[in-house]
């Protein structure tokens, strides 16, 4: 890997990740911090040729990608099979796997170049029980290996909530839940979601949780549908 990329993700950068994660009651060891640094360096290198992120500043990458992704961990049980729809640069799917290696993660994206990045990242870090697939969620739902087989379906800034939920429902097992990472106030999207016939008929429970990204006090939210 190009050392000009790794130099930005040094001990100071890893300390930022470590301290930021403590805001969500997470304690990361050196191996996990090194995996995040490798992820960030790969992201930066690949971003020169494909559009993985518009954020270029290393500290901003730490805060708005990595720390934001791990904010999801308090809502995820220790052992779970998770589908990350529209994973892009591996957020939040790859980050969740780093924090809890016991998770079984499937990351999907319709963009071949982004999936190539994810596959390279998996190879580079030698992570197990995690895969990346170039496929649309609508098509993957027709595969018996994935239909109804997930404990959790997640997304981060993927699409409107109502669309994401409709795409996610076919993948859930009997006790499955949906976790959508959103901005400060997704009330309008939640109201649109409540109008869906499938939501009304199934009596699905919708809960909104708010959190604050540390250091810059940026407000974010997680919508849980169960």
N, C-alpha and C positions, 0 to 999 in steps of 0.2 A: 504494500500500500504506500502511496506517495506520502513521504514524511512532511511535506509542506502542508498537508491536510491534517495530519495527526497532531502537529505542534499546537494547534488552537485548542485541543481537547486534552489539556494537561491536568496536573493535580488541582490547580485552582478551579478549572472547569468542573472536574469531578466533585470537588467540594461543594460547588453550587448545586449540583444534582443531589448530593447527599443531604445537604441542609434543607433544600426545598422539599425533598421527599418526606422529611420529618414532619412537615406540616400535615401530612396524611397518615402519620403514625407508622411510617415505614422506615425500617433500618436496613440499609444496603451495605453489603460487604465489598471488598476490593475487587473481587471477581466480577460482580454485577456492575460496578462502576466502570471497570475496564470494558465490559461488553457495551455499555452505553457509549463510551468514547469511541469504540470501533464503529458502532452504528452511525454516530455523528460524523466521523471522518469519511465513511463510505458515502453517506448522504451528500456531504459537501463535494466529494470527488465526482459522483454520478450527476450531481445537479448542474455541473458545467455543460453537460450535453443533453440531459433530459430534465423536464420541469417536475421536480419532486417537491420543491418548496420555494416560496418567494422570500423566505427569511434567510438572511445570509450571516448576520452577526452571531457568533458562537454562544454568547450569553442569552440572546433571544431564542436561539435554537433550544438551549437547555430549558428555558422557562416555558416557551409556548408549544414545544413539541414533547419533550421528554417528561418534564414535571407535570405538565397537563395530562399526559397519557396515564401516568401512575396514579392520578387522582381517582381513577376508576376502581382501584384495587379494593377499597373498603366495601364495595358492593359485589365482590366476586368471591365465591366460596373457594376453599383451598384446592379442591380437585374438580375441574370442570372442563367440558369440551366447548370451545368457543369459536364462533364464526365471526370474523372481522370483515364487514362488507365495505369495499372501497378503501382498502388499507393504504394505498399510495406508498408513502415512504416508510410504512411499518408502524403507523400510529393509529390506534393504540396497540394493535395486536402483538408486535414484536416486543414492545416494552413490557407488556403484561407477562410475557413468557420469561423475560429476564428476571423480573421481580419474583415470579413463582414458577420455577421449572416444572412443577407437577402439572401445569395446565397443558391441555391438548389444543393447539391453535391451528385454525385454517384461515389464511388470509386470502381474500380474492380481490381482483381488480380487473377491469375490462381493458386496461392499457398494457400492452405487451411489454413495453420498455420498463414500466414500473414493476411488473411482475419479475422481469429479468433481474432488476435491482434486488428485489426481495429474495429471490433464489440465490443470488450471489452472496447476500448478507447471511443467509442460513448456512451456506457452505463455509464462508469465512469464519463464522463463529462456532461451527460444528454443533448447532442446536438440534436436539432430537424432538420428535413429536410436534413438529411445526412444519407446515407446508404453505406454499404460495401457488395459486392457480389463476391463470388468465381465463376468466369466465364471467359472464353476467349472472347476477343472482337469479334472475328468472330462469335461466338455462340450468344452473346448478340444482335448482329445486326439482328438476326432473330426474336427477340421479338418486337412486335408492340408497347409495352410500351416505348421502348427505341429508336427504329429506327426513325431517323429524328426528334428527340425531344429535341436536345440540342443546346443551344446558343454557347457553347464553348466546345471544347475537348482539354484537356491538357495532357502533359506527362513530366516527368523529368528523363532523363537518362534511357529511356525505351528501345529504339531500334533505328536502323537507320531511318533517317528522311523519306525516301521514303516508308518504311514499315509502319511506324506510320501513315503517311498521308492516305495511302490506307485503313488502319483499321479504321481511324477516319471519313472519308467522309460519310459512311452510317448513322452516328449518327447526322449529322448536319441538323438543320432546314434551312429554306430558306436564312436566313441572318447569318448563323453560321460561326464561325471562328475556326481555329486550332492554338494552341500555344504550341510550342515545346521548352523546356528548354535544351540548349546545352552548350558545352564548349566554349573555346576561339574563335575558328575559324572554323565553320562548312561549309565552302565554298564548299568543295568537296561533302558533303551530299546534299547541295542545288543544285549543278549542276546535281547530279544524279536524284534528285526530278524533275527537269525541263524536264528531258527526258521522264518521264512517260506520256503515251498516254492520260490518264485521265486528267492530269494537262494541257497538251497542248490544248485538246479539250474544256475544261471548261474555259480556260483563267483565271485560278485562279491567284490571286496576291500574290507574295511572298516578304516579307520584313524581313530584318535582323536588330535587335536592340541589341546593346551591352551595358553591364553594368559592374560595378566593385563591388565586394563584399568588404565591408569596413574592416578596420583594417589590412587586409593582402593584399589588392589590387589584388585580384584574378579576372581575367577577365572571364566573362561569356557572353552568348548570348541567345536571344529569337528569334525564327523564327515564324513569323505570316503568316498564309496562309488563304486567304479570297476570 
